[in-house]
């Protein structure tokens, strides 16, 4: 902070505590100042009180394809959930979140969610205490679910949290700093391309269900609208208003996420898949896939089989890794 500019020598007679600095001899030419924001004595780094380590759990588990974790929540913890390999689907009241390698989903405390394993999954989860989380500067931005891209810095920071088992003071401070950095990175890495928002209107929801059950698209817009008891114009308006995607964008994303699900589970060739999903050619399919996923189907398939691990399993026993727990 800044105090008023001084032009005479200062004589210190007392401590800063929101009061005058003491009585000074008259005629001394000294100036008495008041700096109400100074405390008694400066605190050095060495004297800084211990900061409690964030109550954080790191959980690594394997689930075979077809496993389903029924709807549940973590009332006192937020969760960062992702797959080291394989593809999973997370369902929340807002919609479906597809989580392939190099993506993660953030789930705030108390959010009901279910998880479906669409392939054999090496799952990695971080759980952060609600009370500790609320003290983070970015807490207001972390009160909803979203998908993030697992970029190199986030990957390495989370890796460090999985490997860290130190229980001394330095280790606690390190975990605290790493955990805070994870949250800062989450706020900068949101990527909604693998999210399928579900309309709330019953007619639009019915159309969404029909498209998800048949991503290849036997029915056009008029046929889908008729099956839902609405006009094509009404369905188009509802999708834009309730999902922030046009009908065409929503349908294209549904096709690509169906492809991600199939490729992540190791099923079918790219050529066969592109034809089944209604694309005119493999090139058209690859272009649409890249627009959503940022890579071609071949690149995605290669990374799903041999992913550049976002988080490795702990290399040594770590007392803070939970032995049990769900996704």
Secondary structure, DSSP 8 states (H G I E B T S, - for coil): -------S-----S--SSS------TTS-------TT--SS---GGGS-------EEEEEEEE-TT-EEEEE--TTEEEEEEEEES-EEEEETTEEEEE-TTEEEEE-TT--EEEEESS-EEEEEEEEEHHHHHTSTTGGGGSS-EEEE--HHHHHHHHHHHH----SHHHHHHHHHHHHHHHHHHHH-B-GGGEEE--SSHHHHHHHHHHHHTTT-SS-HHHHHHHTTS-HHHHHHHHHHHHSS-HHHHHHHHHHHHHHHHHHTT-S-HHHHHHHTT-SSHHHHHHHHHHHHSS-HHHHHHHHHS---SS---SS--TTB-SS---
